[in-house]
Amino acid sequence: MDFPAANQPIITALQLPLTYVISPDCEDPGRWLQELEACLAAGARLVQMRVTGPMQQREALGREAIQRCHSASARLMINHDFALAERIGADGVHLTAAQLHTGAQAGRPPSGWLSASCHDPQELRLAATLGVDFAVLSPVAATRSHPQAVPLGWETFADWVAEAPMPVYALGGMRPDDIEPARAHGGQGVAGISGFWPPLDGAGLV
């Protein structure tokens, strides 16, 4: 059945989980993959591979990661790199804020989803213009990684997300316990690294 284009964000939201797990960088591939498996065992179903380094190393890690994700019925997004996503058969590409502003790789990946990092209403509008399927908006709360950043707070998050045509995850200082407030303020759910990778105290993810 074909659905009107206006319904696509609703369809995407129904397909997206409540958590979007973002990986840390990889210093030890074996340990990184073990931590990925722990996330998947806890219920992670949408993971972003955010790893730097030589292409050959990232590709090898990505191929292992995509196999594990698909075995767990999870999707793997690749941060910024369209070529890597295509080579390993990833489930989509996550655009950086810099890519939004430059219009780099404005076309969609060969298959799968397109998502983006946003920090203000302008970037949410840029993401919408590029036709992303979903976005993350940060920082909602204070974070140790960016202590100088001023948190948006839930009310500002809600105001900005209300104008966005696509599902938006709350990012920045989030934990699984923040799913309910994120949903109450118009978000798809929550995203993060430290609060989700690996899952804390065996906490389940949704």
N, C-alpha and C positions, 0 to 999 in steps of 0.2 A: 504494500500500500504506500502511495506517495503522500507526504505531508507537506503543507504549505511551509515556505522558508521561514516564516515568522514563528513557527512552532519548533524549529530546530534547537534553540537554547533549552527548551523544556525537555526535549528528547535527550539531549546531551546530559542535562542535569540528572535525569533518571538513570543514565548509564554510569555516572560518576559515583565513586564511593565518597564517604564522609571525610576521609583522610587522604592527604597527598604527601607521601613520604619522599623527602629529598635526601639524597645520599651525601655524606661527607666526601672529601677527596680520598684518594686511595694511596696509601703508602705500602701496604702489604696486601696483595691481591687475594691470597688465601683467607686472611682474616676478614677482608672486606666482603668476600662472597659468603662466609659464614654468618656475618652480621646481616647480610641481605636475606639469607635463608631464615634467620630468626625473625626478621620483620614479616616475611611471607607466612611463616608458621603462626605468627600472632594475628594474621588477618589482613595485612597490607595488600591492596589490590591495585594501587596506582603508585608507581615509583619513578622518580626522576634521577637518572644517572648524571651526577654533576661532578665529573672527574677531569682533571687536567693531565698534561703529560703528552708524550709522543703518540702520534696516531696509532702506530702499530700496537702499543701497549693498551691504549683505550679500546681499540677494536677487539683485541683478545679478551679483555675484561667484559666488554659489551656482549660478545657472543655467549660467554658463560652466563652473564646476567639475564639475557633474554630467554635462554633455555630454562633457567630456574623460574623466572617470572611466569612464563607461559605454562610451565608444569603446574604452577599454583593458580592458574586462571587469573593472573595479574597482568597489567600492562606496564611497559617500560617506556618512559619518555627520555629523550636525549637532550641535554642542555646545549642549546645554540647550534649544534653541528649537524646540518642537513646531510652532508656526505656520509658521516658515520652512521646516522640513523638509517639511511638507505642501504648501506652495505650490510648491516647486521639484521635488517628487517625489524627495526624498532617500531613501536606503536605511535610515535609522534615526536615532535620537536618542541622544546620549551625555549621561547625567545627571551633574551636578556632585554633589560630596559634600553641598553645602548642600541640593540638591533631595532627596537621600536622607533627610536628617534632617527636613525639613519635610513630606515626602510630596507635595510639589508635583508636579503632572502625573504622578500615580501610574499613570494608565492608560497602556496601550501606545500607540505612535504608530499612525496609521491603517494603515500597512503597514511592513514592514521590521523591523529589529532594535532592541533597546533595550540599551544598555550603560551602565556607570557607573564613576565614579572612587571608589576606596576606599583607606583608609589604615590600617585596623585590622580586627580580626575583627568588631566591631559593625557597621561599614559593609558588610562582606561579607555579613553576615546580613540587613541592611536591603535590600541589593541583591537577595538571593535572595528575600526576601519580596515585592518588587515584580516578581519574575519576569523579571529581566534575562537576556538571552541570553549576555552575557559581561561581564567587568569588567577594570579595570586596578588593580593594587595598587602603591603607591609610598610612600616612595622606597626602592627596593631597594639602590641604591648612592648615593654622594655626587653632588650636582648643583651646578653653578655657579649655577643659578637660585634654589635654596633651600639656601644653604650652612649655614644654622642647623639644618636638619632632620637628625635622627639616622637614618642608613641602617638598614634592616631587616636586610640581609644575606641570603644565600641560605637559610640554615637556618631562620630565622624565616619567610621567604617560603614555604618548603616546608611548614612546620607550619600556617600559616594557610590556604594554598591547599588543603591536604588536606581541610579541613572545608567547602570551598565546593562547592556542587552544580553550578556553571557554570564554563566555561573562564575562566581569569584570565591576563592578560598582565602581565609584569614591567615596571614603569615607574620611571624615575629613574636617570639616568646610564647608560642602556643604549645599546649599539651592536649592529650586526649580528652581531659576534663573540659576543655574549651569548646568542644563540638556543639554542645547545647546553646551557649551564648552566641556562637557564630551563626547558628541556624536562626536563632531568635532575632538576630540583627540583619537577616537577609543573605547570609553567606551560604555557600554550598557546604562548607565544612572548614576544616583546619589543615594547614600544611606546616611542615617544619623538618628540621634536621635533628637537633639535640633532644627534642621531646619525643622522637619517634624512632631514631636509629641508634643502636638497636632498641627495641621496645623496653621501657623502664619497668623493672620489677615484674617482667612477664605480662605486663598489661596488654590486653587485647586491643586491636585496632579494628576500625569499621571501614 
